C-alpha cells in the first residue's frame, strides 16, 4: 500500500478529491495538522462522496508526530522545485509521498533533508502550479504502476 501525506492542507474539496483517489488506488491518506476545516463533514467529505467510509486515513496532530511515525523511512517530497521528474523514481510498495499545502508548500527543512528525493511534474505552459488534487492523482497513478499495484491488464 502506498501512503499519501498532505502537509497542512487548506482547501477542503482538494482533500476530498484526494481521499477519493486514495480509496480508488487503495492508498492510505495521512493528514498532517493543523488544518482549517473539519474533515468529518462539509466540503471535504462531500468531495469524497460516499467513498469516505472506505478511506484508510491517519491524522497526525502536528509535523512532529508525523515525523515520529515516519521514523527512518525516506519519503518522496512532491514540489514544483523537485530535482527528479515524477516518472523517474522506482516507487515501491509502502512508499510515502508528501505533498505541501496549497499556498506555502512543504517546510524548507524537509526539502533540504530529503533534497535527493524531491520530485516534480513538469509545467510546460504558462501556469504557476498545478492543482494539488490533480498532482496527487498523477503521482499516485505512476507510483502504483511502478510498485506493481496492478497488472498489465489494467487491473
N, C-alpha and C positions, 0 to 999 in steps of 0.2 A: 504494500500500500504506500502510495506517495503522500507527502504531507505538504499542505499549502498553509503558510503562515502570513497573516495580514497584520502589519505593524500599525496599530492605532488607526484603523480605517475611519473615514469621515462621512462617506456617502452611503446611506442605508441601501438604496437599490443596487449599488455595486456589490456590497456584501451579500445581499440576497441572491444576485445572479451568480456570484462565485460559489455560494453554498449549493445552489442547484447544479452547477458544473461539477462540484466535488461529489455530490451524490451520483451523478451520471458516470463519473470516471472512477468511482469507488476510492476516493481520496479522503483523508482526514483534514478538516479545516481547523486551524489554530487562530484564535483571535487574541492579539496582544493589546491589553488595555493600557491606558484609558481610551474609551470611546465616548462619543457624544450622543449616542442613540441607544434605545432599548432593543436588544436582539430578539426578544421573545414575541414582539408584536410590531405592528407598524410596517413601514416600507420595506425593511429588510426581509421580514417574514413573508410579506406579500410578494416580493420579487422571487423568493424561494418557492412560492406556491405551495402545493400540497406535498412537496418533497421534503419539507423542513423536518418532519418527524423521522425521516430516514437518514438525516445528516449525522455523520460522525464528527463531533466538534469538541475541542478542548478550549477553554477560556483560561488565559494566563492573566493574572491580575496586574502585572506590570512586566517591563522588559527584563528585570532581574529574575523573576520567576520563570520566564520563558528560557532565559539563558541557562538556568539550573536544569530545566527539562532537557535542553539541547545537549548539555554535557560536553563531551569531547567530539561529538559529531560535527562534521563540516557541512554547513548548508550552502545552497546556491542562493546568491542575492541577486534579485532582478532589479535592474536600474538602467535608465537610458544612457548612463555613463559606463555601462559594463564593458569589460575588455574582450569577452567572448561572445560571439553571435549565439543566440539561443539554441541553435541546432547543432552546435559543435560538441558540447559535453556528452559523455557517455553516462546518461542517467541510469540509475538502478533502483530496484525496489527499496523502500524506506528512505529515499532521498527526501530532503526538506528544501523547499523553495520559499524564500522570504520576499514579500512584496511590501514596499513602503506605502505610506498613506498618500492620498491623492494630491496634497499640496506641499508636503515637506519631504516626502520620500523616506529614505532609511537613515538611521543615525550614522554620522560621519565615522565614528569609531568602528562600527560594524563594517563599513565599506573598506576601511583600512585593514582591519583584522583579517578579512577574507577577500582581499583585493583580487587574488588569482581565481576566485570563484564567483566573480560578478559577471552576469550575462545580460544581454540586451536584445531587443527586437529592433532591427534596423528601421529607421524613419527615413523614407525616401522622398516624401512630399513635404509640403510646407505646413507642418503641424508641430506644435511644441512637444506634445507627448500623446500617447495612446490612452484610451480609457482603461482603467485598472482591470475591470472585469474581462475586457477583450484580451488584455495581455496575459492574464491568468489562464484564459482558455487556450491561447496559443502555446504557452509553456506546458500546461498540463497535458495537452494532446501529444506534444512532441515527447515529453518525458515518459508518458505512458507507453508510447510506441517503443521507444528505446529500451525501457525497462522490461519489455516483454509482457505487458499487462494484457495485451490482446494479440491474437494471432494474425497471420497474413490473410485470413478470410474475412477480416473486418470485424470479428467478434472477440 
